[in-house]
Amino acid sequence: MRENFTNTALIIIDVQKAFEDEKWGPRNNLHAEDNINLLLKTWRKREYPIIHIQHLSDNDQSIFHPSKQSSAFKDSVVPVKDETIFKKKVNSAFIGTRLEEHLKENNIRKVVIVGLTTPHCVSTTTRMSGNLGFETYLVSDATAAFAIKGADNTYYSAEQIHNVSLATLDNEFAKVLTTEEVIQKLNSIKTTQS
């Protein structure tokens, strides 16, 4: 069955300069931002709904604090015109924002999620999106993870964290697709606009 991707929102999570800080350590999917930018351009061309999520911390020592330049969006994803922006303080883009109401008010039942980072804000938002009943798609090569040490001091590479995070989401909370697969699905829609 062919999915219809019209009136599907692109949700871009936390693509902010703070994630360029060396404190995070090794990262996978170094081209994730390029893929996000490609999807963003595609959504803009089709005039489909775009939602930017920005993480802003109340802690004035955090690199996500609004007073810090690092809290700003990366240049490749800066919102334009009247694109919607929701600011959050926790991992889920649905908590403390009007994201759910905005989607429902605009009759948006499907979302495509991209951004940073796979195991944290992307995963949490994806899980809630699925739980709230939205048809949810997560783009595997348009998100990325950092290496993490577990409670027992075991080291998990960025690639391991990313892949396991995707595996726990696929077919349970979302359908995981690549950027190319999303573009193919969009291109399969016959353009009705003149």
WOZIBEL-V925370 format. One record per helix or strand of 2 or more residues. SS is the DSSP state (hx for helix, st for strand). FROM is the first residue (numbers start at 1). TO is the last residue. If there is no record, write none. Layout:
# WOZIBEL-V925370
ss->{SS SS}
from->{FROM FROM}
to->{TO TO}
This chain:
# WOZIBEL-V925370
ss->{st hx hx hx st hx hx st hx st hx st st st hx st hx}
from->{8 17 22 32 50 69 75 84 99 110 118 135 148 155 158 174 179}
to->{13 20 24 46 55 71 77 88 105 116 131 144 149 156 169 177 187}
